[in-house]
Amino acid sequence: MAAPAFVELLNTQIGNEFAAHQQYVACAVYFDQLTMPRTAQLFFDQALEEREHAMMMVRYLLDSDAPVRIPAVAAPVNEFPDVVAPVALALEQEKRVTEQINALIGIARRENDFASDQFMQWFIKEQIEEVSKMSDLLTIVKRSTHDLETIEDYVLREVTAETADPTAPPVAGA
């Protein structure tokens, strides 16, 4: 069974992932309202990824015969002053999630919980990709604040849909 300290923090992380899901939906809605369908779709896709991450964590706890506690989440930011703000928020969120993933791995290692440590390794790779994607997007958005078509063209050209990763943990309910 997973270490109790790890289980407690992973349950918290499930809430963090669901909160990230909602925040990405709010970002997607903002871009959709600006008639930026490609950027909106990028954030809708990110939202689904975050939900999937939460459900991977749920599945791990269920498979580990550990208690699952779905925490409440705070409301997302729904209003943004410009096109830079939601992307900057997304990058900040991804950096925070990276710190949270690292904390989970730290607990697993301190507790000699090797299965949980191994489970979390996939999330490290995922966070590197997510931080890089949002960092690059933020650079483009800052450079093209008043040229929404340039942003849309960048997303179309450079942000490719992720393919199914056979090394990803299983998703609860899938």
N, C-alpha and C positions, 0 to 999 in steps of 0.2 A: 504494500500500500504506500501511496505517496506520503511524504512527511507532512504532519499536520500544519507546520508553518508554511510550507509550500502550498498546500491546499487552500489555506486561508487567503494567501496573497493571490493565488490563481482565481479564486472566486471574485476577488476585487478586480482583477484584470478583466474578467468577463464583463463586468460593468463598464470598465474603461473602453473595451472594444465596442460595446453597444453604444456608448456615448460618442465614440468616434464615428460610428455608423450614422447616427443622427446628425452629427456635425457635417459630415460629407453630404448628406441629403440636403441640408440647409444651404450648403455651398452650391450644390447642383441646381437647386431652385433659383438661387440668385443669378447664376449664369444663364439659366433657361429664360428667365425674365428679361435678360439683356439680349435675347435672341442670339446666344452663343451656344448652339446645340452641341458642338463637338466638345467644348470645355464642360458643358453641363453633363454630357455623357461620361466624360472622364471621371467626374465626381460621383455620378450615380454608380459607376462601376467600382470606384473606391469604396463607396458605402457598402456595396454588396460584399466586397472583400473583407471589410471590417466585421460585418455580421458573420461571415464565414469563419473568421479567426475566433470569434467568441464561441461559435458552435464547435470548432475543433477543440477548444478548451473544455467545453461542456462534455464532449465525447470522451476526452482523456479522463476527466474526473469520474464519469460513469464507468468507464472501463477499468478504472483503478479502484472501484468500489469506495469512492470518496464522496463526501457530501457535496452537493451542488447547491449553491445559494445565488440566485440571480438578484443582484443589487439594483436599487433605483439609480437613475442617472439624471443629471442636471439637464435643463433645457439647453439646446445649442444656441449659438449666436445666429440670429436670423437676418440681421441688417448689417450691411457693409458700406463704408463710405466710398469705395472705389474697387476696381478689379484686382488691385494688389492685395487688399485686406484678406479676402478668403484664402488666397494662396499662401500668404504669410502665416495665417492661422493654421492651415493644413501642414505646413512645414514645421511649425512649432509643435503641433500635435504629434507628428511623426517622430520628432526628436524626443519628446516626452515618453512616447510609447517605447522607444529604444531603451531609455533609462529604466522603464518599468520591466521590460524583458530581461535586461541585465540583472536587475534586482532579483527576479525570479530564479535566474540561473545561479546567482550567488547563494540564495537560500538552499536550492537543491544541492549544490556542492557542499555547503557547510553541513548539511544534514546527511551527507552521503546517500542522497536519493538519486541514484544513477539513472533510473528510468525517467524521472522528471527532467533531469538535466538533458538527457538524450531527446526527449520530446520538445524541449525548448530550442534546440539547435536550429530547427527549420525556421523559427521565427527570427533568429539573428539574420539569416540570409535575406529573409523577407524585408526586414527593417532597413537593411543597407539599400535595397532596391527602392523602397518607398521614400526614404530621405533623399536619395539621389534624384528621383523623379520630381519630387516637389521642389527641391532646390533648383533644378534646371528650369522648371516651369516658372518659379518666382523670378529668376533672372530675366526670362523672356517677357513676363508680364510687366516687370518694372521698366524694361526697355521700351515696351510698346503700350504704355498706359492709355494712350489716346488712339491707338490703332488696333481695334478689336479684331479686325480681319487677320492681322499678322499673328495674333495669339491663336486664332482659330486655325490658321494655316500651319502653325507650329504643332499644335495638338494633332492635327490630321497627319502631318508628315512624320513626327517624331515619337508620339506616344502610341505605342502599339498595344493592342489587347493582349493580356497575358493568357498564355495557353495553360492547360491543366498541367499541374506539376505532380508527377507520379510519386515524388518523395514527400508530398504534403501529408500532414496527419489527417485521419478521417474526420468527417464533419458529421455531427449529430443531426439526425433527421434527413440526411441525404441518401 
